[in-house]
Amino acid sequence: MLRHQFLLAMAIALAILLAAAPVVSGASTNAWLISTKCTNSGGASGYGYVTLKVGASEIGKSGVNKIVFRIRLIRSKTRSGAGIVAAQTSNSSRYFPNTARNHSYTNSSRANLDRLHRSYYYRLETVVQFWRTDGPDKILRKIKIVGKSC
């Protein structure tokens, strides 16, 4: 009898948790590196440039209806270490409805290096943000993609 009451209480608790969970069955978001390049010559000043191309997709009814790409040029003393933001910008998709239709976007970034390139490493980083803009704006997921340093 006691075991039966325990199982019934567990079943009720599970039903309450499942009812409160958001429904995102079959829906997902993803971002990935398409290409990255780093050169020590060329570019606008002759010191080289870095590029980063990123893809992002929203599949199904995920709640996402806008994708934002936040791009930063990082200057650091070491190839992969922390650094300062030398420049930043952003691009975004247009609004799209939260339907079962899939949405994919790409973003290409390029930054020309300056004379400080002789003393510092540079790299591009893109943070892909998946936004819900119906109702109060909210970031549902962020994915960081880091390009090659030179």
Backbone hydrogen bonds, N-H to C=O, Kabsch-Sander energy under -0.5 kcal/mol:
donor,donor_aa,acceptor,acceptor_aa,energy
5,Q,1,M,-1.9
6,F,2,L,-2.1
7,L,3,R,-2.4
8,L,4,H,-2.0
9,A,5,Q,-2.3
10,M,6,F,-2.3
11,A,7,L,-2.2
12,I,8,L,-2.1
13,A,9,A,-2.3
14,L,10,M,-2.4
15,A,11,A,-2.1
16,I,12,I,-2.1
17,L,13,A,-2.1
18,L,14,L,-2.5
19,A,15,A,-1.9
20,A,16,I,-1.6
21,A,17,L,-1.0
24,V,22,P,-0.8
27,A,24,V,-2.3
28,S,59,I,-2.0
30,N,57,S,-2.1
32,W,55,G,-2.3
34,I,53,K,-2.9
35,S,53,K,-1.6
37,K,51,T,-1.5
39,T,49,Y,-2.6
42,G,46,G,-0.5
46,G,42,G,-0.6
47,Y,113,L,-0.5
48,G,42,G,-2.4
49,Y,39,T,-0.6
50,V,111,A,-2.2
51,T,37,K,-2.6
52,L,109,S,-2.0
53,K,35,S,-3.0
54,V,107,N,-2.5
55,G,32,W,-2.6
56,A,105,Y,-2.6
57,S,30,N,-2.7
58,E,103,H,-2.7
59,I,28,S,-3.2
60,G,58,E,-0.5
62,S,60,G,-1.7
65,N,131,W,-2.8
66,K,131,W,-1.1
68,V,129,Q,-2.7
69,F,91,N,-3.6
70,R,68,V,-0.6
70,R,127,V,-2.5
71,I,69,F,-0.6
71,I,89,T,-2.5
72,R,125,E,-2.8
73,L,87,A,-3.0
74,I,72,R,-0.6
74,I,123,R,-3.2
75,R,84,I,-2.6
76,S,121,Y,-2.5
84,I,75,R,-2.5
86,A,73,L,-2.9
86,A,84,I,-0.8
87,A,73,L,-1.1
89,T,71,I,-2.4
91,N,69,F,-2.2
93,S,67,I,-2.9
96,F,65,N,-2.2
99,T,97,P,-1.8
103,H,58,E,-2.6
105,Y,56,A,-2.8
107,N,54,V,-2.5
109,S,52,L,-2.3
111,A,50,V,-2.5
113,L,48,G,-2.9
117,H,114,D,-2.0
118,R,115,R,-1.3
119,S,116,L,-2.0
120,Y,116,L,-1.5
121,Y,76,S,-3.3
123,R,74,I,-1.6
125,E,72,R,-2.5
126,T,145,I,-2.8
127,V,70,R,-2.7
128,V,126,T,-0.6
128,V,143,I,-3.3
129,Q,68,V,-3.2
129,Q,127,V,-0.6
130,F,141,R,-2.8
131,W,66,K,-2.9
131,W,129,Q,-0.7
132,R,138,K,-2.8
133,T,131,W,-0.5
135,G,133,T,-0.6
138,K,132,R,-1.9
140,L,130,F,-3.1
140,L,138,K,-0.6
141,R,130,F,-1.0
143,I,128,V,-2.1
145,I,126,T,-3.1
147,G,124,L,-3.0
150,C,122,Y,-1.8
